[in-house]
Amino acid sequence: MTMKKTFALAVVLGLIAPSAMSGEIIHRAGERPREMPNKCSQYPDDLYYGVFQGIGQIGIYLDKPIYEGGCFPTKKRCDAWLYAIRSDHGAGEQLANCRPR
């Protein structure tokens, strides 16, 4: 069986979600969509600023700095974003908080 036929068969059988091929974010049933920060300059009325700084890994011996931040209208949404970021990069956390602007 050729590679093209194998891939087509995998898509048909549902092993590879068609939307995953287009780059869309997939949410499983029962999961909430991931909270995303607003750009602070575009949302000046947001009350909280969330930041995550740490070290991620590229392979075994290569580290990369990680810095993510943004603004949120509520502390609850900021905390939800921070929880997801910590889940992704928890081992290398150096600074992570949600604070009033």
C-alpha positions as CSV (number, residue, x, y, z in Angstrom):
1,M,0.0,0.0,0.0
2,T,1.4,3.4,-0.9
3,M,2.0,6.2,1.6
4,K,-0.8,8.3,0.0
5,K,-3.3,5.4,0.3
6,T,-2.3,4.7,3.9
7,F,-2.8,8.4,4.9
8,A,-6.2,8.5,3.2
9,L,-7.2,5.3,5.0
10,A,-6.1,6.8,8.3
11,V,-8.2,9.9,7.7
12,V,-11.2,7.8,6.7
13,L,-10.9,5.7,9.8
14,G,-10.7,8.8,12.0
15,L,-7.1,8.2,13.2
16,I,-6.1,11.6,11.9
17,A,-8.7,14.3,12.4
18,P,-9.3,16.2,9.2
19,S,-9.3,19.6,11.0
20,A,-5.9,18.7,12.5
21,M,-4.5,18.8,9.0
22,S,-5.7,22.4,8.5
23,G,-4.0,23.7,11.6
24,E,-7.2,24.3,13.6
25,I,-7.3,23.9,17.4
26,I,-9.3,20.9,18.4
27,H,-11.3,20.7,21.6
28,R,-12.4,17.4,22.9
29,A,-15.9,17.0,24.2
30,G,-16.2,18.3,27.7
31,E,-13.0,20.4,27.6
32,R,-13.1,24.1,27.7
33,P,-11.2,26.1,25.0
34,R,-7.9,27.4,26.1
35,E,-7.9,30.9,27.6
36,M,-5.8,33.3,25.5
37,P,-4.5,36.7,26.6
38,N,-5.5,40.0,25.1
39,K,-3.0,42.5,23.8
40,C,-2.9,45.1,26.5
41,S,-2.6,48.0,24.1
42,Q,-5.8,46.9,22.3
43,Y,-7.8,46.3,25.6
44,P,-6.9,49.1,28.0
45,D,-9.9,48.3,30.2
46,D,-8.7,44.8,31.1
47,L,-8.0,44.7,34.9
48,Y,-5.4,42.0,35.2
49,Y,-2.0,41.3,33.7
50,G,-0.7,37.7,33.5
51,V,2.9,36.7,32.9
52,F,4.9,33.5,32.6
53,Q,8.6,33.3,32.3
54,G,10.7,30.2,32.3
55,I,13.0,27.8,30.5
56,G,11.7,25.3,27.9
57,Q,13.7,22.5,26.2
58,I,14.4,21.8,22.6
59,G,15.8,18.3,22.7
60,I,18.0,17.0,25.5
61,Y,20.7,19.6,26.0
62,L,19.2,22.8,24.4
63,D,17.2,25.3,26.5
64,K,15.0,28.1,25.2
65,P,13.7,31.1,27.1
66,I,9.9,31.3,27.3
67,Y,8.1,34.6,28.0
68,E,4.3,34.9,27.6
69,G,2.1,37.6,28.9
70,G,-1.1,39.5,28.3
71,C,-4.2,41.2,29.8
72,F,-7.4,39.7,31.0
73,P,-10.8,41.2,32.1
74,T,-11.0,39.0,35.2
75,K,-8.7,37.3,37.7
76,K,-10.5,34.0,37.1
77,R,-9.7,34.1,33.3
78,C,-6.1,35.1,34.1
79,D,-5.7,32.2,36.5
80,A,-7.2,29.8,34.0
81,W,-4.6,30.9,31.4
82,L,-1.8,30.7,33.9
83,Y,-2.8,27.1,34.9
84,A,-2.7,26.0,31.2
85,I,0.7,27.7,30.7
86,R,2.1,26.0,33.8
87,S,0.8,22.7,32.6
88,D,2.8,23.1,29.4
89,H,6.0,24.5,30.9
90,G,5.9,23.7,34.6
91,A,9.3,22.2,35.0
92,G,11.1,25.4,33.9
93,E,9.0,28.0,35.7
94,Q,10.9,31.1,37.0
95,L,8.1,33.6,37.3
96,A,4.4,33.3,37.0
97,N,1.6,35.5,38.3
98,C,-1.6,37.3,37.7
99,R,-1.7,40.8,39.1
100,P,-3.8,43.9,38.9
101,R,-2.7,46.4,36.2
